[in-house]
Amino acid sequence: MTSIGGAEMVDWNLAVATATRLVRPGPEVSRDEARAVVAELRRHAKASEEHVRGFTRMGTEETHDTPVLVVDRPGWVRANVAGFREILKPLLEKMQERRGNSAGGAVLGVVGGKVTGVELGMLLSFLSSRVLGQYETFAPATRDLPAGGSGGGRLLLVAPNIVHVERELDVDVHDFRLWVCLHEETHRTQFSAVPWLRDHLEGEIQSFLAETDVDPMTFLERIREAAQSLAGGRPEAEEDDGGRSLVELVQSPAQREILGRLTAVMSLLEGHADFVMDGVGPAVVPSVAEIREKFQQRRAKGASRLDTALRKLLGLDAKLRQYRDGERFVRAVVDEVGMDGFNRVWTSPNTLPTKAEISQPADWIARVHRPAGS
């Protein structure tokens, strides 16, 4: 644990305990059914490797050194807490250095770690029932959760959530499970076949965190402002930015610039995965058209009014736009310059699209494919 004098900035154990206590139970399945689902997901994950490599022309069999783990909701929580703990370590260490010299240090020292642990646990409990799969880019290996040998990484498939959604959509379960695996395997291929991508993304995230105002009292004030905004108690002068999420409420101008670059990269990765999933789908997933239509409808409407509000609050509505905008970018580029031409996007950080180019694919094509010397 990152701690000073026993006072942790984040009580990670409490985060796991809180999320595990609050997480919704998964769909009812017998023990034999559960075993069959896990076995089928593992088979589909393995088959997806070849499908994705063949369609994208990325990577080789040797590049896939990251494990595929089929987990339940608490398992997904534990894996993500380990990932958060790894990526946030520099920021938390810096905050602790500042905490000891500030007037708010004692406050944070007594309650900060517990409060943050509970809040993180509540967030993860909400998300744990909604994620079908996830490629954990910055995952450190733990006793129960292995990771890749070169810098971490593992692919998670959340079995109860996959079963829940396939029942809700009333689609062919075998087709749906393969369809999900194709999307997640694309993410695994992206990071396995593009060695610099992980370090670049981590660098951007660390730059974003480095711009965070780490003064403890300011940190508490930001939390108070965010809480007031949720309760409708912000000053009238601030009403014009009422559409911002919690994430946006704590951003400096420099952070917003970095976030623009991160948004572009995430739109590319998510859109590419959707494009590949649909491109491979017709050949190996007979009911892909029905699955895609029903899943898109589910994405668009959300599960309930509360779910919609929470998506807005947590910035998850931006995630949905990333799928849509990114897929349009990838499709437009592939239509214009082919798959090999699109794959120039993976050459270096300089060939990644900007946020503006995600909306204007022709601008990316002109920049990356223009003749030398022109």
N, C-alpha and C positions, 0 to 999 in steps of 0.2 A: 504494500500500500504506500502511496505517496502521502507522507505525514510528517508533522513536526511536533515533537512532544506528545505523540499519541493522538493529536487532533487532525483528522483527515479532511482534505478538501472535498472529497467525495467518498462516502461510505459505500464502496462497491458491493460488499456483501449484503448490505441493507437494500441496495438497488435490486439485486438478484432475488432476495427474499420477498421484497414487496411485489415485484413483477410476478413471481411464482405464485404468491398468495392471491393476487387479483386476476390472473389470467383466466380466461373463460375455458371451460372444458371443451374438448374437441367433440366431433361427431361420434355417435355410438357405433362402434365396430367390435366384432368379436376378436379374440386373440388370433385366430387363424386368418381372419380378414386383414388384420393389421400386418401380420407377417407377409401376406401375399402382396399388399400394397408396397411395403418396403422393398421386397424382392423385385417387383416390377419397376419401381422407380430406379433402382440400381441398374437394371438391364437397359432401361431407356436412356439413362445418363450415359452409359457406355456406348450404346448405339449412336447417340447424338453426336459423339466426338467425330465420327467419320462423316456423318451427314453435314455437319457444320464446316469441317475442313474442306470437303469437296465443293460446297457451295461458295464459301468465302475465299477459297484459295489461300488460306492463312494457316501457318503452322504445320507441324508434322506430328507424328505420333509421339516422338521423343519430347516434345515441348510440354506435354501435359503431365506435370509432376505434382499437381495439387490434388488432394483427396476430395472425393464426393461423399458427403455425409447426409444421411436421411435422419432427420431429427423431429422431435415433438416441439410444442411451443416453449416449455421451459428450457429445452436444449438450445433453441434459437436465442432465447434471452441470455443464457450463459455465454454463448459464442459472441454475441454482440457486446456484452459488457466487457469481455476480454479485448475486443477490438477497440471500443471506446477508450478503455484504460491505456491502451498502447498509443493511440493517436493523440490523446489529450495530455499525455505525460509532460511534454515541455511546457504547455500552458499552465498546468496545475503547479508545476515546480516554480514557475515565475510568479504565480499568484501567491504562493506560500512565502516566497521571499519578501514580497510587498506586504503581506498580511502582518508580519511581525512588527513592521514599522508604522502601521497605520492605526488610526483611532478605532477603526472597525474590526481590527484583528481579533480582539477578544470575542466579539459577537460571532464572527465567522468560525472561530475556533471552537466555540461551544455548540452551536446549532447548525453551522453551515454544512458540514459533511453529512449530517443526518438528513437535513432538509433536502439537500441536493440528491442524496441517495434515494429518498422516497419519491421525489419528483421524477428522477430518471426511471425508477421502477414503474411508476404509473404510466409514463410514456411508452416504455417497452411492453407493458402488459397490453396497452391499446394496439400497438403495432404487431405484436406476436400472433394475433389471430387473423392478420390481413396479408402477411407476406407469404407468397407461395414458394419462392426460392430466392437465393441471394448468393452472389459471389462476394465473399469477404476478402477484400483486397489487402487489408492490413492485419490479418488475423495471426496472432502469435500462437504457437503450439502450446497446448495445455495437456494435463494428464488424460483428460477425457475427450479432448478435441484436437486431433492431429492437424497439422498444416503443412504447406509445401516447404521444400527445403531451401529455396532461394528467396528469402525475404517474406515468407508466409504466404497466405492465401489458401482458401478452401471454398468449395461449393456446397451450399446448404440447400436441401430440399425439405420443406416443412410438410410432412405427410398429412397431418390432420387438416391443415388448411386446404391442401389440394383436394382431399376427399370432400370437404365441406363445399367448395366451390363447384366441383363437378356435379354434386348432387343438386345444388341450388340452380345451376344452369340446365340441368337435365340433358347432359350430353354424353356421348360415348366415353366411358371412363378411361379406356385404354388409349384412345386417341388423345384425350385431354392430357393425360399424364405425359405422353411423349411430346406433345405440343409445349407444355411447360418446360420440359427438359431441354428442348431445342433452344428456347429463349435463354435459359440460364447457362447452357453450355456455350452459347455465343459469347457471353461475358467471360467465361473461363478461357476461351480461345483468344479473345482480345488481349488479355493480360499475359497469357502464356506465350503468344506469338509476337508480342510487341514488348521487348525487354525494358525499354525506357519508360513505358507508360505508367507503371506503378510509381516509380521515383518522381516522375513529373507531377502526378496527381498528389502525391504526398507533399511535395514541395509547395504546391499551390495551397493546400490545406494548412500547412504550417505557416505560410505567409499570411493567410487569412487570420489564423489564431494569434500570430504575433502582433497584429494590428488591434487586437482586443484590448480595451481599456481594463487593466488588471488591478486598478486601485479598488480595494475591497468595499469602501463606502460608495464609490461610484457604481460598482457592481450591484450592491444592494439597492441603490437608487434606480438602476435600470430595471431590476426585477419589480420594484414597486410600481414604476411607470407601466410596465407590461401588465401587471395585475390590474391597475386602474383602467387600462384600455379594455381589458376583457370584461370588467364590471360596468363599463360605460361611464367611468368617472374621470376621464381625462379632461384637462382644461379645454375650454372652447377653442383656443388658438390652435390646438392640435387636431381638431376634428377633420381637417382636410386630408389627413393621411390615414383615415380609418380603415383602409383596405389592407394594411400591412400585416404580415404575420409576426409571430413572436421572434422569429429569426431576424426579420428585417428591422425590428424595433431596436436591436442592439448593434447595428452596423454603422461604422464610420464610412466616410466617402472612399477611403482606400479599400476598405473591405468590400464595398459595393463594386468597385472595379475588379477586384479579384473574383468576387462572386460571379460577375459577368463571364469571366473566362471559365470558371468551374461549371457554370450553367451550360456553356457551349459544349464542353467536353462531355458532361453527363447527358446532354441531349443527343450528342453523337453516339455515345455508347448504348443508350436505351433505344434510340431510333434504329440503330444498326441491328440490335437484337430482335426488335419487332420485324424488321425487314427480312432478316434471315429466317426467322420463325415462319413467316408467311411464304417465303420463297421455297424453303425446303418442304413445307407442309403438304402441298398438293401431291407430292410424290410418295409420301410416307404416312400422312395423316388423312385418311379418306374424308372425314367430316370436318376438315379444317375451316371451310367457309362458314358452317353453322357455328362452330366454336368461336371463331373470330367475331362474328356478328353479335352473339350473345355476350361475349366477354367485353366487347367495346361498350355495349349498352350498360353493363354492370359498372364499368369504370366511370362512365359519364354521369350516372345518376347517384352513385354512392348507396350505402345501405339504408340510411335514415337521415333525418334532419340533423340529429346530433353528430352523425358521422361526417356530414358535409361541413358542419361548423368546426369540427376538430381538424378536418383536412385543411381548412382555411387557416386555422390558428397555427398549425404546425408547419404550414408551408407545403403540404402534400399536394395541393392543387397545382403547384408549380411542377411537381413531379409528373403529373398527368400531362401537362403541356409538353414536357420534355419528350415523352413517348411520341406524341403527335407531331411536334415540330421536327424532331430528329428523324423520324421515319420519312417525312416528306423530303428532308434534305438528302438522305441516303438514296431514296428512290429517284429523285431528280438527277443526282450526279451519276448514278449507275445508268439511267436511261440515256444520258448525254455522252459519257466517256467509257462506259462499261465497268465491269467489276475490277479489272486490273487498274483502270484509271482512277476509280474510287479508292483503291487500296493505297494510293499515294498519300492518303490522309495519315497513314501510319508511319510515314518516313521519319518524322521528327516533330518536336513540339511546334516548330514553325509552320508545319503543314496542317495542323489542326485548324478547324474552322473557328472563326470568331463568332460571338453571339449574333452579330449582324449578318454574317454569312450563313448561319443556320437558317435564317429567314430568306436569304437571297443566295441560293446555291450557285447561280451563275457567276456571282462575284468570286466565290471560292474557286470555281473552275478557271476563271480568267486569271486569278492570281497564281494558282499552283500549276496550271497547264499552259500558261502563255509561253511562247517560244523563247529560248534563251537569247538575251540581248535586246528583247523588244521592250 
